[in-house]
Amino acid sequence: MTMRRLAAVLAAAALTGGVLAGCSGEDNWTKKCATASGVVECAPENRPAVKPIQGELLDGKAYDISQDRGKVIVVNFWGSWCSPCRAEADDLENTFQATKAKDVTFLGVNSRDDKDSAREFERGRVTYPSLYDFEGRVGIQFDVTAVSTPSTLIIDRQGRIAIALRGATTETQLKPLVEKIAAEGQR
């Protein structure tokens, strides 16, 4: 590698590192929360409010997160191309079915798929709706840090991020967390 090319690679790496460090700066809400084994859990006073989220569902209907205000909302980021997403789909659906009577709703957020692939992935796997988010803008709206696919957020009844799971989940892990947040301020 020539010295000029090496200098360019090092400069690009430094710039990228600076940008990434800026993304995880002092205002990162996760720093106020407990993190263990890829699960970020925030005490009520440290939970960040979710910004307005709107988009188009895979079935073509419009979605606005404000329509689910007062419910616990479990948001799962997925893609049909993602093997761990396929592995966790049954666990998500089982947790949805087990908790929906507790005023809990689920929302998928599909990214980097064409609509046909996303719809085919959902068919027979999940019954809750998914936003179509090819470009990944919804994750940015949620102010999710260190986004990976899959990942899951649990939003409390006040519209704040209570728990973030950075990676695939199982019913054994997810259901107790959802039930815990659902039990807060139960009507």
C-alpha positions as CSV (number, residue, x, y, z in Angstrom):
1,M,0.0,0.0,0.0
2,T,1.4,3.4,-0.9
3,M,2.0,6.0,1.8
4,R,-0.7,8.3,0.2
5,R,-3.3,5.5,0.2
6,L,-2.4,4.5,3.8
7,A,-2.8,8.2,4.9
8,A,-6.2,8.3,3.2
9,V,-7.4,5.1,4.9
10,L,-6.2,6.4,8.3
11,A,-7.9,9.7,7.8
12,A,-11.1,8.0,6.8
13,A,-10.9,5.8,9.9
14,A,-10.3,8.7,12.2
15,L,-13.3,10.6,10.7
16,T,-15.5,7.6,11.0
17,G,-14.4,7.0,14.6
18,G,-15.1,10.7,15.4
19,V,-18.6,10.5,14.0
20,L,-19.3,7.3,15.8
21,A,-18.0,8.7,19.1
22,G,-20.3,11.7,18.5
23,C,-23.2,9.4,18.2
24,S,-22.5,8.0,21.7
25,G,-21.7,11.3,23.4
26,E,-22.7,12.5,26.8
27,D,-26.3,13.0,25.9
28,N,-26.7,9.3,25.1
29,W,-29.8,8.2,27.2
30,T,-28.5,4.7,27.8
31,K,-25.7,6.0,30.0
32,K,-28.4,6.8,32.6
33,C,-29.7,3.2,32.5
34,A,-28.5,-0.2,33.6
35,T,-27.0,-2.4,30.9
36,A,-26.4,-6.2,31.3
37,S,-26.0,-8.8,28.5
38,G,-27.3,-6.6,25.8
39,V,-30.4,-5.5,27.7
40,V,-30.7,-1.8,28.6
41,E,-33.2,-1.1,31.4
42,C,-34.1,2.4,32.4
43,A,-35.7,3.5,35.7
44,P,-38.8,5.6,35.1
45,E,-37.1,8.9,35.8
46,N,-34.4,8.1,33.3
47,R,-36.6,6.9,30.4
48,P,-36.4,9.0,27.2
49,A,-39.7,10.0,25.6
50,V,-40.3,8.6,22.2
51,K,-40.6,11.2,19.5
52,P,-43.6,11.2,17.1
53,I,-43.4,8.2,14.9
54,Q,-45.4,7.9,11.7
55,G,-45.1,5.7,8.7
56,E,-46.7,3.2,6.3
57,L,-47.5,-0.3,7.4
58,L,-46.7,-3.2,5.1
59,D,-50.4,-3.5,4.4
60,G,-50.3,0.1,3.0
61,K,-52.2,1.7,5.9
62,A,-50.9,4.7,7.8
63,Y,-49.5,4.3,11.3
64,D,-49.0,6.9,14.0
65,I,-47.6,5.8,17.4
66,S,-49.9,8.3,19.2
67,Q,-52.8,5.9,18.4
68,D,-51.2,3.5,20.9
69,R,-50.6,6.0,23.7
70,G,-51.5,4.5,27.0
71,K,-50.5,1.0,25.9
72,V,-47.2,-0.8,26.4
73,I,-45.6,-0.9,22.9
74,V,-43.1,-3.6,22.0
75,V,-41.2,-2.4,18.9
76,N,-39.1,-5.0,17.0
77,F,-36.6,-4.1,14.3
78,W,-36.3,-6.9,11.7
79,G,-35.5,-7.9,8.2
80,S,-36.4,-11.0,6.1
81,W,-32.6,-11.3,5.3
82,C,-31.8,-11.6,9.0
83,S,-31.4,-15.2,10.3
84,P,-31.8,-14.2,14.0
85,C,-35.0,-12.4,13.0
86,R,-36.4,-15.7,11.7
87,A,-35.3,-17.5,14.8
88,E,-37.1,-15.0,17.2
89,A,-40.3,-14.5,15.2
90,D,-42.2,-17.3,17.0
91,D,-41.1,-16.0,20.4
92,L,-42.2,-12.5,19.5
93,E,-45.6,-13.7,18.3
94,N,-46.1,-16.0,21.4
95,T,-45.2,-13.0,23.7
96,F,-47.6,-10.8,21.8
97,Q,-50.5,-13.3,22.2
98,A,-49.7,-13.9,25.9
99,T,-49.6,-10.2,26.8
100,K,-52.1,-8.4,24.5
101,A,-54.9,-8.7,27.1
102,K,-52.7,-6.6,29.4
103,D,-53.1,-3.6,27.0
104,V,-49.8,-4.4,25.2
105,T,-49.3,-4.0,21.5
106,F,-46.5,-5.0,19.2
107,L,-45.1,-3.2,16.2
108,G,-42.5,-4.5,13.8
109,V,-40.2,-2.2,11.9
110,N,-38.9,-3.8,8.7
111,S,-35.8,-2.4,7.1
112,R,-33.7,-3.0,3.9
113,D,-36.3,-5.3,2.3
114,D,-38.6,-4.9,-0.7
115,K,-42.2,-5.0,0.4
116,D,-42.9,-8.4,-1.2
117,S,-40.1,-10.1,0.8
118,A,-41.2,-8.4,4.0
119,R,-44.8,-9.5,3.5
120,E,-43.8,-13.0,2.7
121,F,-41.6,-13.2,5.8
122,E,-44.5,-12.1,8.0
123,R,-47.1,-14.5,6.5
124,G,-47.8,-17.2,9.0
125,R,-45.2,-15.9,11.5
126,V,-46.7,-12.8,13.1
127,T,-50.1,-11.2,13.4
128,Y,-49.1,-7.7,14.6
129,P,-48.4,-4.9,12.1
130,S,-45.0,-3.8,10.8
131,L,-43.9,-0.4,9.5
132,Y,-42.1,-0.5,6.1
133,D,-38.8,1.3,6.7
134,F,-36.4,0.5,3.8
135,E,-34.0,3.3,4.6
136,G,-33.9,2.8,8.4
137,R,-35.4,6.3,9.3
138,V,-37.7,4.9,12.0
139,G,-34.8,3.7,14.1
140,I,-33.4,7.2,14.0
141,Q,-36.8,8.7,15.0
142,F,-36.7,6.3,18.0
143,D,-33.3,7.7,18.9
144,V,-32.1,4.1,19.2
145,T,-28.4,3.9,19.9
146,A,-26.2,1.1,18.6
147,V,-28.9,-0.2,16.4
148,S,-28.5,-3.8,15.4
149,T,-30.9,-6.1,13.6
150,P,-32.8,-7.6,15.3
151,S,-33.4,-5.4,18.3
152,T,-36.4,-4.7,20.4
153,L,-37.7,-1.7,22.5
154,I,-40.3,-1.8,25.2
155,I,-42.1,1.5,25.4
156,D,-44.0,2.2,28.7
157,R,-47.6,3.6,28.9
158,Q,-46.3,7.1,29.1
159,G,-44.5,6.8,25.7
160,R,-40.9,6.4,27.1
161,I,-38.3,3.8,26.3
162,A,-38.2,1.5,29.3
163,I,-36.1,-1.4,27.9
164,A,-33.9,-1.9,24.9
165,L,-32.8,-5.4,23.8
166,R,-29.8,-5.2,21.5
167,G,-30.0,-8.5,19.7
168,A,-32.3,-11.4,19.2
169,T,-34.6,-12.3,22.0
170,T,-36.6,-15.3,23.2
171,E,-40.0,-15.6,24.8
172,T,-38.3,-16.6,28.1
173,Q,-36.4,-13.3,28.1
174,L,-39.0,-11.0,26.6
175,K,-42.2,-12.0,28.2
176,P,-41.2,-11.2,31.8
177,L,-39.8,-7.9,30.7
178,V,-43.0,-6.9,28.9
179,E,-45.1,-8.1,31.8
180,K,-43.0,-6.0,34.2
181,I,-43.5,-2.8,32.2
182,A,-47.2,-3.7,31.7
183,A,-47.7,-4.0,35.5
184,E,-46.5,-0.5,36.0
185,G,-49.5,1.8,36.6
186,Q,-51.9,-0.9,35.6
187,R,-55.3,0.5,35.1
